[in-house]
């Protein structure tokens, strides 16, 4: 179970890193291009909802990693309970 939670956390880190690369690659027009994908961004990187406060890249990566690790903990706990119920 620890490895699966670590996998969830790694995926969270990767997702936030990919969003950062996308914004960096499209920087001059990043706001215009992100208008179409705000919902996807909010679902995959919830820390992005805090747009009015300055947040560093490291804080975004850490927050998304922790968010995905927590979600993984919840999913794996529920999955484990369902598996033992059978």
For each residue, the residues with C-beta under 8 A, 3 or more apart:
1: 4 5 76 80
2: 5 6
3: 6 7
4: 1 7 8 72 76
5: 1 2 8 9 69 72 73 76
6: 2 3 9 10 69
7: 3 4 10 11 72
8: 4 5 11 12 68 69 71 72 73 75 76
9: 5 6 12 13 65 66 68 69 72
10: 6 7 13 14 65
11: 7 8 14 15 68
12: 8 9 15 16 64 65 66 67 68 69 71
13: 9 10 16 17 61 64 65 68
14: 10 11 17 18
15: 11 12 18 19 44 45 64 68
16: 12 13 19 20 45 47 60 61 63 64 65
17: 13 14 20 21 61
18: 14 15 21 22
19: 15 16 22 23 41 44 45 48
20: 16 17 23 24 57 60 61
21: 17 18 24 25
22: 18 19 25 26
23: 19 20 26 27 30 34
24: 20 21 27
25: 21 22
26: 22 23 29 30 33
27: 23 24 30
28:
29: 26 32 33
30: 23 26 27 33 34
31: 34 35
32: 29 35
33: 26 29 30 36 37
34: 23 30 31 37 38 41
35: 31 32 38
36: 33
37: 33 34 40 41
38: 34 35 41 42
39: 42 43
40: 37 43 44
41: 19 34 37 38 44 45 48
42: 38 39 45 46 48 49
43: 39 40 46
44: 15 19 40 41
45: 15 16 19 41 42 48 60 64
46: 42 43 49 63 64 67
47: 16 50 55 59 60 63 64 67
48: 19 41 42 45 51 60
49: 42 46
50: 47 53 55
51: 48
52:
53: 50
54:
55: 47 50 59 60 63
56: 59 60
57: 20 60 61
58: 61 62
59: 47 55 56 62 63
60: 16 20 45 47 48 55 56 57 63 64
61: 13 16 17 20 57 58 64 65
62: 58 59 65 66
63: 16 46 47 55 59 60 66 67
64: 12 13 15 16 45 46 47 60 61 67 68
65: 9 10 12 13 16 61 62 68 69
66: 9 12 62 63 69 70
67: 12 46 47 63 64 70 71
68: 8 9 11 12 13 15 64 65 71 72
69: 5 6 8 9 12 65 66 72 73
70: 66 67 73 74
71: 8 12 67 68 74 75
72: 4 5 7 8 9 68 69 75 76
73: 5 8 69 70 76 77
74: 70 71 77 78
75: 8 71 72 78 79
76: 1 4 5 8 72 73 79 80
77: 73 74 80 81
78: 74 75 81 82
79: 75 76 82 83
80: 1 76 77 83 84
81: 77 78 84 85
82: 78 79 85 86
83: 79 80 86
84: 80 81
85: 81 82
86: 82 83
